[in-house]
Amino acid sequence: MNDLPALLALPPVQRGLAATLIAGAALPVAGLWLLGLNLIPFRFAIMHVALLGIALALLAGLPPLAVAVALCALAGAALTPFAARPDGLAGPIGLLMTVAIALALLALAVAGVNANAAFELLWGSVLAVGRADLGLLAVVAAALLGCQWLWRRPLRLLLHDRDLALCSGVPAQALTLALLVLAAVSIAAAIRLTGALLVDAVTLLPAIAARNLGRSLDEMTLWAIGLGLTGSLIGFAIVLAADLPPGPVAILTMSAIVLASYAFGGRR
């Protein structure tokens, strides 16, 4: 703990702290969207697509994160038409995940690239965040918070009842497209920070706790931002103080907050 000031003076730690603050404040908004649209499995498909993007980038010699973000955005747009169908996204998500992982492994094999290079990004590291990663995360965070504020009225209807939103004149299809694309991009942008496999720590878990505590979309949004920041900062401090892996610490920290929200929310 005595070394904490010295650690905070290091540029990688400063970038990691900045990324933690940005992700904790904004990415839970995407979690609220996925919960409201009942599209929780959506993130699994995006994780697989992110791996495909990384593999293709390694094959072509391109920036892995940029390719992953672009491919995830396309995947989010491609899944949108299925979101309104009665049978939902289960079938398309299963197909997309299977095809994505197969193509990713094929691309790695053709390129002769060690698969560990691709899977490293899936696990992530808060201290591996670079300037470009931080900039991308900041842009995505601004887009998430801006859309949540600007679209808060139609969002209330869409996340509550899609049919009611359609009857009220809300462009549900276009709005769903925008939400899924932004959610997919936010998951991809957090890969370097938490890893795709542990991105729930800054998206879904704060949103679950916020839904337990908030009584309206505005309240849920404030709770999600506050809890996301709190959990991310606590996890970051534990990682630095105890020299533990950041991903599991982030998940366990936010899981404790979610459990507390069930207890506290039940008494309200």
Secondary structure as UniProt FT lines:
FT   TURN            2..3
FT   HELIX           4..8
FT   HELIX           11..36
FT   TURN            37..38
FT   TURN            40..41
FT   HELIX           42..60
FT   HELIX           64..83
FT   TURN            86..89
FT   HELIX           90..111
FT   HELIX           115..123
FT   HELIX           126..128
FT   HELIX           131..150
FT   HELIX           152..160
FT   HELIX           162..167
FT   TURN            168..169
FT   HELIX           172..189
FT   HELIX           191..194
FT   HELIX           196..201
FT   TURN            202..203
FT   HELIX           204..213
FT   HELIX           217..242
FT   HELIX           246..267
//
